[in-house]
Amino acid sequence: MKKNLLFTICCAMLALGASAQIPALERVEPMFWWVGMSNPNLQLIVHGNNIAARNVVLNYPGVKLKAVHKVENSNYLFLDLEVFSSASPGTFPIKFTKAGEKALVYNYSLKKRDKSAGRAQGVTSKDLIYLIMPDRFSNGDESNDSFDNMREKGINRDSMYSRHGGDIQGVMNHLDYLKNLGVTAIWLTPEIENDEPHASYHGYAVTDYYKIDPRYGTNELYKQFVEKCHSMGLKVIKDLVHNHAGTEGYTISDMPMKSWVHQWPTYTKSNFRDAAVMDPHVSPMDRKLMQDGWFDHRMADMNESNPYVQNFLTQNHIWWVEYAGIDGFRLDTYPYNDPAYMAKWAQDVKAEFPKLSIFGETLVWSAANQAFFTQGNTVNRGFDTHLPGITDGVLKDAIFEAINGNDGWTDGVGRLYSVLAQDFLYQDATRNTIFLDNHDMSRMLSVLKEDFTKYKSAMAMLLTMRGVPQLYYGDEILMKNLSDPDGLVREDFAGGWKGDKDNKFTADGRTKRENEAFNYVSKLANYRKVTTALQTGKLMQYVPEKGIYVYFRYDAAKTVMVIFNSSEKEQTASAERYFERIGDAKKARNVITDEDVDLKQIALPAKTALVLELLPGITH
């Protein structure tokens, strides 16, 4: 009853217009733009009390006001501009006039594009991504912990649903830590404003698309964060949410038109069934529920078939790349979006930033389901999604099955072998982001039943497998917990707050086992950073035998052999079976211990993965 009432109130706001609460000219978005963009067309959204009753006057060389659109809600105007290649950077007035009243004026700026080297450079299989929830990582600026004009006030670190005070400055304070770990790219969960009354820390209920949440910092600080990362050889990924928006945002509480979001007679949730998008036998209502149902009663489902919504979202995302120089996008809840729009969105973004990387969150249950959403898979779709890669949750589950499961034809390591054998489904599987956990699922250590040997084996596979590896903050120091509820896997990184008893950012603050874990991950990550075979090399795998699974990553420079004994007992393996890749090598170097290993008989402790660099021609 309460959820349905909230939904009804939200929809009623459109009819009421909420005009008494809206200034005469509240905002113009994008607030500014750039000359020399690939697409000369720009659509401004103007919001203000009865702004549609005014005429629009614009006069600037190289800029043409092509159309003024009035919509259902008189508090909005949509202005179509064309910015010609002849336009110069500068500022000009946009006047909103009405007979007998003083004109409203917005001074609009066109800026020069920043084409400095290293901006929007893309994230590739050469990188290692580190995922951070800013609120839970480190509080670098206590002055922005709470604001009286925001709906959720204060911080409470004892509550998993409250704000804890972590911010962008906190991340910036620990970039040296990440660099030492071997990280090359940082992905923050959404930093933009989430002015919702409860549990707003996660960032996935945006209320202002053009504003960094004040509790994280400012737009300028975010830009400085990206620039500092770039100066240290680190890349930055921005997390985007196309599918839904927080109900407290101005475009939801005072919608431009009823079709801005997907409307239902009463509150209706998505059925969360991705198969309904691809099922040739699907009920149309099931597909509609999947794509048009709301994600949550505080997350309005955006109607991406609406051209005004399309322009609003696409321009915002282009704006952030040009403004801050970020290197890639992670796309939240990708299967729930309008497919045709998302394909066009990807083309529009890549037209402006050809090197920018994009990967979509799918979280589905088979390789075929994942591949369905990736570019090049036009079968039964009639169009190309232009989505380079996805978050490879199927590979994640296969790694866990290989380590935790019992050996079988398609169980245990057989599952991992079979999943990788399906890479033919993708145009390029190396563009997939591979991972073992994130903010929405149980921590890897807990899935592995806190077995440290299994933990090391999982990390060995993650950092040597094909794709773009991603760590979740705290994995390297053995943070644990099952995702029941999600807040348990979103705990604070100890040492990120003044007064913390322990500081896990330092070796002295970590336990002996935590340091062993950190050093293990760091050794592998930094080895990967200088080993092209693990970045862009080919992969060859062998059918598992007696629970032993072997694969190679190789190029002209090096060959790396990864061998995993999934058995509960020690075994030995001979190089003879793998002659195709081993060639005349007699020894290999253990990447972790730096010890030489005789390839004739390789001793394999139970549940252990070895990472071995072949030493060709060495016979001693």
C-alpha positions in Angstrom: 0.0 0.0 0.0 2.8 2.5 0.9 4.7 1.7 -2.3 1.6 2.2 -4.5 0.8 5.5 -2.7 4.3 6.7 -3.3 4.1 5.8 -7.0 0.7 7.6 -7.3 2.1 10.7 -5.7 5.1 10.7 -8.0 2.8 10.5 -11.1 0.5 13.2 -9.7 3.4 15.6 -9.5 3.3 15.9 -13.2 -0.3 17.2 -13.2 0.3 19.5 -10.3 3.5 20.9 -11.8 4.8 21.7 -8.3 5.1 25.3 -9.7 5.1 27.0 -6.4 8.3 25.3 -5.5 10.2 26.0 -8.7 12.2 29.2 -9.3 11.5 31.2 -12.4 14.6 29.7 -14.1 15.9 26.8 -12.0 18.4 25.2 -14.4 19.6 24.7 -17.9 21.3 21.4 -18.8 23.9 20.7 -20.0 25.1 23.8 -18.1 27.8 24.4 -20.8 29.1 22.6 -23.9 32.1 22.5 -26.2 32.9 23.6 -29.7 34.3 21.0 -32.2 32.2 18.0 -31.1 31.6 15.3 -33.7 27.8 15.8 -33.4 26.9 19.5 -33.9 23.4 19.0 -32.4 22.7 19.9 -28.8 19.4 19.8 -27.0 19.1 21.9 -23.8 16.6 21.1 -21.2 15.3 24.2 -19.4 13.4 24.0 -16.2 11.6 26.8 -14.5 8.2 28.0 -13.3 5.9 28.2 -16.4 9.0 28.7 -18.5 7.0 27.5 -21.6 5.1 30.8 -21.5 8.2 32.7 -22.6 9.9 33.2 -26.0 13.5 32.2 -26.5 16.1 34.6 -28.0 19.6 33.5 -28.9 22.2 35.2 -31.0 25.8 33.9 -31.3 28.0 33.4 -34.3 28.1 29.7 -35.3 25.2 28.7 -33.1 21.7 28.3 -34.5 18.5 27.9 -32.5 16.7 25.3 -34.6 13.6 24.6 -32.6 11.9 25.2 -29.3 9.8 22.3 -28.0 7.0 22.8 -25.5 5.9 19.6 -23.8 3.1 18.6 -21.4 4.5 20.3 -18.4 4.8 24.1 -18.8 7.7 24.1 -16.5 9.9 22.8 -19.3 11.3 23.9 -22.6 13.6 21.8 -24.8 15.9 23.9 -27.1 17.5 22.3 -30.2 20.8 24.1 -31.0 23.2 23.5 -33.8 26.8 24.3 -33.0 28.6 24.7 -36.3 32.3 24.0 -36.8 32.8 27.8 -37.2 31.7 28.5 -33.6 34.3 29.8 -31.3 34.6 29.3 -27.6 32.8 32.0 -25.7 29.8 33.0 -23.6 26.4 34.3 -24.9 23.0 35.1 -23.3 20.0 32.9 -23.9 17.0 35.2 -23.1 13.6 34.0 -22.1 11.2 36.9 -22.7 7.5 37.6 -21.9 5.6 40.7 -22.7 5.3 43.0 -19.7 7.9 41.0 -17.6 11.6 41.2 -17.2 13.5 38.8 -19.4 15.2 35.8 -17.7 18.8 35.3 -18.9 21.1 32.4 -18.8 24.7 33.0 -19.9 25.6 29.9 -21.8 29.3 29.0 -22.4 30.9 27.0 -25.2 34.3 25.8 -24.2 37.4 24.6 -26.1 37.8 20.9 -26.0 40.7 19.5 -24.0 42.7 17.2 -26.2 45.5 16.6 -23.8 47.2 13.2 -24.1 45.9 10.5 -21.8 42.3 11.6 -21.6 39.5 9.1 -22.5 42.2 6.5 -23.2 40.2 3.4 -22.6 40.5 0.4 -20.3 41.7 -2.8 -21.9 42.9 -6.3 -21.0 46.2 -4.7 -20.2 44.6 -3.2 -17.1 43.6 -4.3 -13.6 40.4 -2.6 -12.3 39.9 -1.9 -8.6 36.2 -1.4 -7.6 35.5 1.0 -4.8 32.3 2.1 -3.0 33.5 5.7 -2.1 31.3 5.9 1.0 33.0 2.8 2.5 36.6 3.3 1.5 38.1 6.4 3.3 36.9 9.6 4.7 39.3 12.2 3.5 37.2 15.3 4.2 35.1 15.3 7.3 33.7 18.8 6.4 31.4 17.2 3.8 30.0 14.4 5.9 26.5 15.9 6.1 24.5 18.8 4.7 21.3 20.3 6.3 19.7 20.7 2.9 19.9 17.0 1.9 17.3 14.5 2.8 19.6 12.0 4.5 21.6 13.7 7.2 24.6 12.7 9.3 26.7 9.6 9.2 26.4 6.4 11.3 29.2 3.8 10.7 27.3 1.3 12.9 24.5 1.1 10.4 24.9 -0.7 7.1 22.2 1.4 5.5 23.5 4.9 6.6 26.2 7.1 5.1 29.6 6.4 6.6 31.5 9.5 5.3 33.8 8.1 2.7 34.5 10.4 -0.2 36.6 11.2 -3.3 39.3 12.9 -1.2 39.6 9.6 0.7 40.3 7.7 -2.5 42.8 10.3 -3.6 44.6 9.9 -0.3 45.3 6.3 -1.0 46.2 6.2 -4.7 49.8 5.2 -3.7 48.4 2.1 -1.9 46.5 1.1 -5.1 49.5 1.8 -7.3 51.7 -0.4 -5.0 49.1 -3.2 -5.2 49.4 -3.3 -9.0 46.1 -1.6 -9.9 45.9 0.3 -13.2 42.3 1.5 -13.3 39.8 2.6 -10.6 36.0 2.1 -10.9 34.0 4.0 -8.3 30.3 3.2 -7.8 28.3 6.3 -8.9 29.6 9.5 -7.3 26.7 11.7 -8.6 24.1 13.1 -6.3 21.7 10.6 -4.7 19.5 12.9 -2.5 17.2 10.1 -1.4 15.9 9.9 2.2 17.3 6.4 3.0 20.2 4.2 2.0 21.5 6.7 -0.6 25.1 5.7 -0.1 25.2 3.1 -3.0 24.8 5.8 -5.7 22.4 4.0 -8.0 19.4 6.3 -7.5 20.6 9.5 -9.1 18.8 12.8 -8.4 21.1 15.2 -10.2 22.9 13.9 -13.3 25.3 16.9 -13.5 26.4 17.1 -9.9 28.9 15.0 -7.8 27.1 14.2 -4.5 28.3 16.9 -2.1 29.1 14.3 0.5 31.7 12.9 -1.9 33.0 16.3 -3.0 32.5 18.6 -5.9 32.6 18.4 -9.7 36.0 20.2 -9.6 37.3 17.7 -7.1 36.2 14.8 -9.3 38.0 16.3 -12.2 41.1 16.8 -10.0 40.8 13.1 -9.0 40.8 12.0 -12.6 43.8 14.2 -13.4 45.8 12.9 -10.4 45.0 9.3 -11.4 46.3 10.0 -14.9 49.4 11.6 -13.6 50.1 8.4 -11.7 49.4 6.1 -14.6 46.0 5.1 -13.3 42.8 5.2 -15.4 39.2 6.0 -14.2 35.9 4.3 -15.0 32.6 6.0 -14.4 29.6 3.9 -13.4 26.4 4.9 -15.3 22.8 4.1 -14.7 20.6 4.4 -17.8 17.7 2.3 -16.6 16.4 4.1 -13.6 16.6 7.4 -11.6 15.9 8.4 -8.0 12.4 9.6 -7.4 13.6 12.8 -5.8 15.3 14.1 -8.9 13.6 17.1 -10.5 12.9 15.3 -13.8 10.9 12.7 -11.8 9.3 14.8 -9.1 8.2 17.3 -11.8 8.3 15.2 -14.9 8.5 17.0 -18.3 5.9 14.6 -19.6 4.1 11.5 -18.5 6.2 9.4 -20.9 9.4 10.4 -19.2 9.2 7.2 -17.2 7.4 3.9 -17.7 4.0 4.3 -16.2 1.9 1.6 -14.6 -1.6 1.7 -12.9 0.1 0.7 -9.6 3.7 0.2 -8.6 5.0 -2.6 -10.7 8.5 -4.2 -10.3 10.6 -5.7 -13.0 10.5 -9.5 -13.1 14.3 -9.4 -13.3 14.3 -12.2 -15.9 16.9 -11.5 -18.6 15.8 -14.5 -20.6 12.5 -12.6 -21.4 14.6 -10.2 -23.6 16.0 -13.0 -25.8 13.3 -15.8 -25.6 11.8 -16.5 -29.0 8.8 -17.9 -27.3 8.4 -15.1 -24.7 5.1 -13.6 -23.5 5.1 -9.9 -24.6 4.0 -9.0 -21.1 6.9 -10.9 -19.5 9.3 -8.9 -21.7 7.5 -5.7 -20.9 7.8 -6.4 -17.2 11.5 -7.2 -17.5 12.3 -4.0 -19.3 9.7 -1.5 -18.2 9.0 -2.6 -14.6 10.6 -0.5 -11.9 13.8 -1.6 -10.3 12.6 -0.4 -6.9 9.9 2.0 -5.6 12.6 4.7 -5.2 14.1 4.0 -8.7 11.8 5.2 -11.5 12.2 3.3 -14.7 13.3 5.6 -17.5 11.5 5.5 -20.8 14.4 5.3 -23.2 12.2 5.2 -26.3 11.4 8.8 -25.5 13.7 10.9 -27.7 13.9 13.6 -25.0 15.1 11.1 -22.5 17.6 9.7 -25.0 19.2 13.2 -25.5 19.2 13.9 -21.8 21.1 10.8 -20.9 23.5 10.6 -23.9 24.5 14.3 -23.6 25.1 13.9 -19.9 27.4 11.0 -20.4 29.3 12.7 -23.1 29.5 15.8 -20.9 31.2 13.9 -18.1 33.9 12.4 -20.4 34.7 15.8 -22.0 34.6 17.6 -18.6 36.7 15.1 -16.6 38.6 13.0 -19.2 37.5 9.7 -17.7 38.6 6.5 -19.6 35.7 4.2 -19.6 32.1 3.5 -18.6 30.6 0.6 -16.7 26.9 0.3 -17.6 24.6 -0.7 -14.7 21.7 -3.2 -15.2 22.4 -3.4 -19.0 19.7 -6.0 -19.9 16.9 -3.8 -18.5 17.5 -1.0 -20.9 15.9 -0.3 -24.3 18.1 -2.3 -26.7 17.8 0.0 -29.8 18.6 3.1 -27.7 21.6 1.5 -26.0 23.0 0.6 -29.4 22.6 4.1 -30.6 24.0 5.5 -27.4 27.2 3.4 -27.8 27.7 4.7 -31.3 27.1 8.3 -30.3 29.6 8.1 -27.4 32.2 6.3 -29.5 31.9 8.9 -32.2 33.1 11.5 -29.7 35.6 9.3 -27.9 36.8 6.5 -30.1 39.2 5.0 -27.5 36.7 5.1 -24.6 36.0 1.6 -23.2 32.5 0.4 -22.4 31.3 -2.7 -20.6 27.8 -3.7 -19.4 26.6 -5.4 -16.2 24.7 -8.4 -17.3 24.7 -10.8 -14.3 23.0 -13.6 -16.2 23.4 -17.3 -16.0 25.0 -18.6 -19.2 27.6 -17.6 -21.7 25.0 -17.5 -24.4 22.9 -15.1 -22.3 25.9 -12.9 -21.8 27.0 -13.0 -25.4 23.5 -12.0 -26.6 24.1 -8.5 -25.3 27.6 -8.0 -26.9 28.4 -6.5 -30.2 28.6 -8.6 -33.3 25.9 -11.0 -32.2 23.2 -9.9 -34.6 21.5 -13.3 -34.8 17.8 -12.9 -34.0 18.3 -9.3 -33.0 18.3 -7.4 -36.3 20.9 -4.9 -35.0 24.3 -4.7 -33.4 24.4 -3.6 -29.8 27.8 -2.0 -30.2 28.6 -3.2 -26.6 32.2 -4.3 -26.6 32.1 -6.4 -23.4 30.2 -7.5 -20.4 30.8 -8.4 -16.7 31.6 -12.1 -17.0 29.6 -13.5 -14.1 29.5 -16.9 -15.7 33.3 -17.2 -15.7 33.2 -16.1 -12.0 30.8 -19.0 -11.1 32.9 -21.4 -13.1 36.1 -20.5 -11.2 34.3 -21.0 -7.9 32.9 -24.4 -9.1 36.4 -25.4 -10.2 37.8 -24.7 -6.7 34.8 -25.7 -4.5 33.2 -28.4 -6.7 33.8 -32.1 -7.3 35.5 -33.3 -10.4 33.1 -34.3 -13.2 32.4 -34.0 -16.9 30.8 -30.6 -16.5 31.4 -30.1 -12.8 34.5 -28.9 -10.9 37.2 -27.9 -13.3 35.2 -29.4 -16.1 32.8 -26.4 -15.7 35.6 -23.9 -16.1 36.9 -25.7 -19.1 33.5 -25.7 -20.7 32.7 -22.1 -20.0 36.0 -20.9 -21.7 35.3 -23.3 -24.6 32.2 -21.1 -25.3 34.2 -18.0 -26.0 33.3 -18.5 -29.7 30.0 -16.8 -28.7 31.8 -13.5 -28.3 33.3 -11.2 -30.9 36.2 -10.8 -28.5 36.0 -12.4 -25.1 39.1 -10.5 -24.0 37.0 -7.4 -23.7 34.9 -8.9 -21.0 35.5 -7.8 -17.4 36.3 -10.8 -15.2 35.8 -10.8 -11.4 35.2 -12.8 -8.3 33.0 -10.5 -6.4 31.6 -7.0 -6.2 29.3 -4.8 -4.2 26.2 -6.9 -5.0 27.4 -10.3 -4.1 29.2 -12.4 -1.5 32.9 -11.7 -0.9 35.2 -14.2 -2.6 36.8 -15.3 0.6 33.5 -16.3 2.1 32.4 -18.2 -1.0 35.7 -20.1 -0.7 34.8 -20.9 2.9 37.7 -18.8 4.2 40.2 -21.3 2.9 43.4 -19.4 2.2 44.8 -21.9 -0.3 41.6 -21.7 -2.3 41.7 -17.9 -2.1 45.2 -17.9 -3.6 44.2 -20.3 -6.4 41.2 -18.1 -7.3 43.4 -15.0 -7.4 45.9 -16.8 -9.6 43.2 -17.6 -12.1 41.7 -14.1 -12.0 45.0 -12.4 -12.7 46.1 -14.8 -15.5 42.8 -15.5 -17.3 41.7 -13.8 -20.5 39.7 -10.6 -20.1 40.0 -7.5 -18.0 40.4 -8.5 -14.3 38.6 -6.6 -11.6 39.2 -6.7 -7.8 36.7 -5.5 -5.2 38.1 -3.2 -2.5 39.4 -5.3 0.4 39.8 -8.5 -1.5 43.5 -8.1 -1.1 43.3 -7.9 2.7 40.8 -10.8 3.1 37.7 -8.8 3.8 34.8 -11.3 4.0 31.0 -11.8 4.4 28.1 -13.3 2.5 25.8 -10.9 0.8 22.9 -11.4 3.2 22.1 -8.5 3.1 24.3 -6.5 0.7 25.5 -4.2 3.5 27.6 -7.0 4.9 29.9 -6.9 1.8 30.1 -3.1 1.9 32.0 -2.7 5.1 34.5 0.1 5.7 38.1 -0.3 4.8 39.8 -0.2 8.2 42.2 2.7 8.4 40.2 5.0 6.1 38.8 7.0 9.1 40.5 8.9 11.8 40.5 7.0 15.0 40.3 3.5 13.3 41.9 0.9 15.6 43.7 -0.7 12.6 45.0 0.7 9.4 45.0 -1.9 6.7 46.5 0.5 4.2 49.9 -0.2 5.9 51.8 -3.4 6.4 52.1 -2.6 10.1 48.3 -2.4 10.4 47.7 -5.8 8.8 47.9 -9.2 10.3 50.4 -11.7 9.1 47.9 -13.5 7.0 46.5 -10.2 5.6 50.0 -9.2 4.6 50.5 -12.6 3.0 47.3 -12.1 0.9 48.3 -8.5 0.0 51.8 -9.6 -1.1 50.4 -12.5 -3.1 48.0 -10.3 -5.0 50.5 -7.5 -5.4 53.2 -9.9 -6.7 50.8 -11.3 -9.3 49.3 -8.0 -10.3 52.6 -6.3 -10.8 53.9 -9.3 -12.7 50.9 -9.0 -14.9 51.6 -5.3 -15.4 54.9 -6.1 -17.2 54.0 -9.4 -18.9 52.3 -8.9 -22.2 51.4 -12.6 -22.4 49.0 -12.1 -19.6 47.6 -8.9 -21.1 47.1 -9.6 -24.7 48.6 -13.0 -25.2 46.6 -16.0 -26.6 45.0 -18.6 -24.3 45.3 -22.4 -24.8 43.6 -24.7 -22.4 43.7 -28.5 -22.0 40.9 -30.9 -21.1 41.1 -31.6 -17.4 42.4 -35.0 -16.3 42.2 -36.4 -12.8 41.1 -33.0 -11.5 44.2 -31.2 -12.9 43.4 -28.2 -15.2 46.1 -26.5 -17.2 46.0 -23.4 -19.5 48.7 -21.3 -21.1 48.9 -17.6 -21.8 51.5 -16.8 -24.4 53.0 -14.5 -27.0 56.3 -14.0 -28.8 57.9 -12.7 -25.6 56.8 -15.2 -22.9 54.8 -18.3 -22.1 53.0 -18.6 -18.8 51.6 -21.9 -17.6 48.9 -22.0 -15.0 48.3 -25.4 -13.5 45.6 -26.1 -10.9 45.1 -29.3 -8.8 41.4 -29.3 -7.8 41.8 -32.5 -5.8 41.8 -32.7 -2.1 45.1 -34.5 -2.2 48.6 -33.8 -3.6 49.3 -34.9 -7.2 52.0 -34.7 -9.8 51.8 -33.6 -13.4 54.2 -34.2 -16.3 55.0 -31.7 -19.0 54.8 -34.4 -21.6 51.1 -33.9 -22.2 51.5 -30.2 -22.8 54.4 -30.4 -25.3 52.6 -28.1 -27.8 53.1 -25.1 -25.6 56.1 -26.2 -23.5 58.3 -27.0 -26.4 61.9 -27.6 -25.4 61.6 -25.9 -22.0 62.8 -28.1 -19.2 62.2 -25.6 -16.3 59.9 -22.8 -15.3 60.1 -20.1 -12.7 57.3 -19.9 -10.1 56.1 -16.4 -10.4 55.2 -16.1 -6.7 58.3 -17.8 -5.1 60.8 -17.1 -7.8 62.0 -20.7 -7.5 62.8 -22.9 -10.5 60.4 -25.8 -11.1 61.4 -29.0 -13.0 58.7 -29.5 -15.7 59.3 -33.2 -15.9 57.5 -33.8 -12.6 55.5 -30.9 -11.2 54.4 -31.3 -7.6 50.9 -30.0 -7.1 49.6 -29.5 -3.5 45.9 -30.0 -3.0 43.6 -27.1 -4.2 46.6 -25.2 -5.4 47.2 -23.2 -8.6 50.8 -22.6 -9.7 51.7 -19.7 -12.1 54.9 -20.7 -13.9 56.9 -18.7 -16.5 58.6 -21.1 -18.9 62.4 -20.8 -19.2 63.1 -22.0 -22.7 66.4 -23.7 -23.4 67.5 -23.9 -19.8 68.5 -27.5 -19.1 70.3 -27.4 -15.8 
